[in-house]
Amino acid sequence: MQRFYRVAALDYPFPNPPAPGTTTEVAPGLHWLRMALPFQLDHINLWLLEDGTKADPCWSIVDTGLGNQPTRALWEKIFAEKIGAKPVKRVLVTHYHPDHAGNAAWLCKRFDAPLWMTRGEFLTVHA
C-alpha cells in the first residue's frame, strides 16, 4: 500500500536572498551571500563568519564560488564593501564541487590564508 504524506511549506526567515555582491546577516557574525552559477542550479550560497577576538578581529570564508571572472568580480565588491580592513584568516571549503572550491586558491593567495578542507575532499578536487 502506497502512502502519501503532506509536507508543510518551508518558512524562510529571510524572504529575499542577498543581492549579488551583498550579504545578509542571518545571525550575529554570520553573513549569507549568493553567487550566480551558469547552469540549472542558478546560484550557490556562501558564508562569511566574523571571527577572531575583539583585539584581533578577522573573517573566515566558507565556500568560494565558481572559479570564474563574474564570481571574482562579486567577491571584489564584497571585499570593498563588507570585509574592509579586517583580514581573512581562513578559507573553509565544505566539499570538492567546483562551485564550492573553485576560488579557493585565488582567495587563499589573495589573503595569505590557509585552506581548511578535509584531506579526502582536497585529494578529490585535485583528481
Stockholm file with secondary structure:
# STOCKHOLM 1.0

chainA/1-127         MQRFYRVAALDYPFPNPPAPGTTTEVAPGLHWLRMALPFQLDHINLWLLEDGTKADPCWSIVDTGLGNQPTRALWEKIFAEKIGAKPVKRVLVTHYHPDHAGNAAWLCKRFDAPLWMTRGEFLTVHA
#=GR chainA/1-127 SS CCCCCCCCCCCCSSSSCCCTTCCEEEETTEEEEEEECSSSSCEEEEEEEEEECSSSEEEEEECCCCSSHHHHHHHHHHIIIIITTSCEEEEECCSSCHHHHTTHHHHHHHHTCCEECCHHHHHHHTC
#=GC SS_cons         CCCCCCCCCCCCSSSSCCCTTCCEEEETTEEEEEEECSSSSCEEEEEEEEEECSSSEEEEEECCCCSSHHHHHHHHHHIIIIITTSCEEEEECCSSCHHHHTTHHHHHHHHTCCEECCHHHHHHHTC
//
